[in-house]
Amino acid sequence: MTTTASSPAAPTPAVPSPAVPTSDVPAAQVLADLRRVHAGGRTHERAWRDAQLAGLERLLAEREQEIVAAIAADLGRDGVEAWMGDVASSRAEVLHARRHLRRWMRRRPQAVPLHQQPALAWVQPEPLGVVLVIGPWNYPVYLVLAPLVAALAAGNCAVVKPSELAPVSSALLAELLPQYVDPEAVRVVQGDATTSQDLIASGFDHVLFTGGTEVGRKIMEAAAPTLTPVTLELGGKSPVVVTASADLEVTARRIAWFKLVNSGQTCIAPDYVLVDAGVRDRFVDLLVGAVRDLRRDKAGAGLPIVNDRQLTRLAAYLRSTTGRVALGGGVDEAARTIEPTVVVDPDPEDELMREEIFGPLLPVLTYRTLDEAISFVNARPKPLAFYAFTSSAPDRRRLVREVPAGGTVVNHVGMHSLVPQLPFGGVGASGTGAYHGRWGFDALSHRKAVLSRTTRLDPSFVYPPYSPRAVRLIKRVL
């Protein structure tokens, strides 16, 4: 990951997690207050938008240590990983938006057909109004601030609802955001799923939710009565296809690295690997070696899991799998950790292969032909991300063309999410809509069509009653 942010912080000891309070201000009142602010017009101005983005940039620079400590407390993530996953990535979104905001806000001229001339036409982006951002627990700062960057760049007021499953990070955002952005235009509301439901029911202009597919369905259902548009960043089983021509050593290292980030609790983490039968055994050996090498300073230690419910779910997958455990498999309930685990050739009907894993377990399956691998992936719901490792240009073209996914990366894993110039979003069960960079600005703006006509030319034949000659002229023009 390349970034201009400051050096990563050292690991920070975890502190006890506080309970997340529920807002005592009714959701409808919060929304009404923000609508009054937006109606005042100040959020439309470029200077206001840039000031909010500058505030987020300062927050990330000045409060880096506090952010890293909060993430360590919530997730047990070390300082370097917390900095990379939440601080540096958020700052990259802010810097990109500030750099391009003026151009994004410009109206976009459009051609006018002959029968409308003389006239001018353009598309003018304008704020939607008030946006609701519902964040997840796994990247509790980045996946709140990145959507907030889009909302503020587009000139909206916003309500931020962090995850109650990351209570220290939630409390920190509630404390810090009002100090760095306009506190009358951006509100942080803490609470649980009931709080989210109350907020959605009050009728925002847009809801951007990041989380699991099942909760995403409930978000869409809750938004339907008020016809609130939604952007849903969900998940699914993101596959990796490794062909015989791939550089297996680099492939194994890159897959292992990204799978271990945040204990595998990443929506675009590789969920399973399909590897050509001719290189399967060598790939598994290299994958096991890569995991051990990446964990050499923590040999024998498990990876932290966010809560007991998730640990129990992952442990059940391990107990029920028919695959061969080539590495790991240990579960420590007292420490709430699981060893990095590689499972070779599980049955496709195993729970491990039917449900999104969201943890440090990686199934590796064998395929004989590329047709078989493509059919296997496409027989399942469309994934949020698809990864292809190959040195063959024809195979690369086939995999990119024939496997539908929210995003595709060739010869790496997860890196598309760190390119603000690319849209980030799902397709089908993995999500709807996209954001990041210009794509987020457009998602949270209304692209208003404007046509400006002159009054100097107003031919009478276009008005009724229509004579035969007028009808002929109208038909010729239109």
Secondary structure, DSSP 8 states (H G I E B T S, - for coil): ----S------------------SS-HHHHHHHHHHHHHTSGGGSHHHHHHHHHHHHHHHHHTHHHHHHHHHHHH---HHHHIIIIIIHHHHHHHHHHHHHHHHHS-EEE---GGG-SEEEEEEEEE-SEEEEE--SSSTTHHHHHHHHHHHHTT-EEEEE--TTSHHHHHHHHHHHHHHS-TTTEEE----HHHHHHHHHT--SEEEEES-HHHHHHHHHHHGGGT--EEEE-----EEEE-TTS-HHHHHHHHHHHHHGGGG--TTS--EEEEEGGGHHHHHHHHHHHHHHHTGGGTT--EE-S-HHHHHHHHHHHHH--SEEEE---EETTTTEE--EEEES--TTSHHHHS---SSEEEEEEESSHHHHHHHHHTS---SEEEEE-S-HHHHHHHHHHS--SEEEESSSSGGGG-TTS-EE--GGGEE-EESHHHHHHHTEEEEEEEEE-SS---GGGSSS--HHHHHHHHHH-
